């Protein structure tokens, strides 16, 4: 579980770094399990040097990794942030080859969209620093007006290394570098502007994704737009009798079958900056 101060930090700044959420021995077991899982999924072949390895439904396919999610340090922390009834939006297991990922929000939008919280937890299995591939975040950029002021039309956010309208190279943007060691966990709102620079081939991390309980048709439409795969949970979890797993995935098929309104991913009616 998180403290009230930690929850306040996440809600105000859009992120939270929790040092040593897992002990040295625990993260060693998690890393060994993940490495074996990656190897199995690529049939024992070497990692593609051009594309690395990115796997969806990563933790769902392994019982030990599933238990990591249902442990209170993850499940309880997520509930502290998102409240009861939160949903599972999937997991990733990534071994990267890219050296950078320019500043972007995973879930850009207007104020109504930003009010619906999607949470991502990154567990890096290698030490990462500002010089070596750590996650950089712009505090408070998960909310207006900063979210929109960073780039008034965030549909452009992946098109270049400089951030408009400031013409500032990505590494020069005012931000915080979340340096971390194996065992640390980084929680961040998916509407937060974030980036990676100075990465390296072989950088490993597990990502866990969650969504607050959808309260409106627009919330559900956003989930359909961004995360349509979540409504068909992996069979290992769909049939898992663990009450925590079922609380996250049990309603997903029915929610996926609901008709939803058209979703506009980003619209900003403010005057253009000159």
LINDA-V201278 format. One record per pair of residues at least 12 apart in sequence whose C-alpha atoms are under 6 Angstrom apart, sorted by the first residue. I is the first residue (numbers start at 1). J is the second residue. Records with the same first field share a line. If there is no record, write none. Layout:
I->J ; J
//
This chain:
1->73 ; 76 ; 77
2->77
13->139 ; 140
14->140 ; 142 ; 188 ; 189
15->187 ; 188
16->186 ; 187
17->185 ; 186
18->184 ; 185
19->184
20->183 ; 184
21->183 ; 184
22->183
27->183
52->95 ; 96 ; 97
53->94 ; 95
54->93 ; 94
55->92 ; 93
56->91 ; 92
57->90 ; 91
58->91 ; 92 ; 93
82->212
85->213
86->211 ; 212 ; 213
87->210 ; 211 ; 248
88->210 ; 248
89->209 ; 210 ; 230
90->209 ; 230
91->207 ; 208 ; 209
92->206 ; 207
93->206
94->204 ; 205
95->202 ; 203 ; 204
96->201 ; 202 ; 203
97->200 ; 201
99->197 ; 198 ; 199 ; 200
100->196 ; 197 ; 198 ; 199
101->195 ; 196
102->161 ; 195
103->193 ; 194 ; 195
104->157 ; 193 ; 194
105->191 ; 192 ; 193
106->190 ; 191
107->190 ; 191
108->191
109->266
117->212
118->189 ; 190 ; 210 ; 211
119->188 ; 189 ; 190 ; 209 ; 210
120->187 ; 188 ; 208 ; 209
121->186 ; 187 ; 207 ; 208
122->185 ; 186 ; 206 ; 207
123->185 ; 205 ; 206
124->182 ; 205
125->182 ; 204 ; 205
126->182
127->180 ; 181
128->179 ; 180
129->179
130->177
131->198
132->198 ; 199
133->196 ; 197 ; 198 ; 199
134->178 ; 179
135->178 ; 195 ; 196
136->176 ; 177 ; 178 ; 194 ; 195
137->175 ; 176 ; 193 ; 194
138->175 ; 193
141->192 ; 193
142->191 ; 192
151->164
221->260 ; 263
231->252 ; 253 ; 256
//
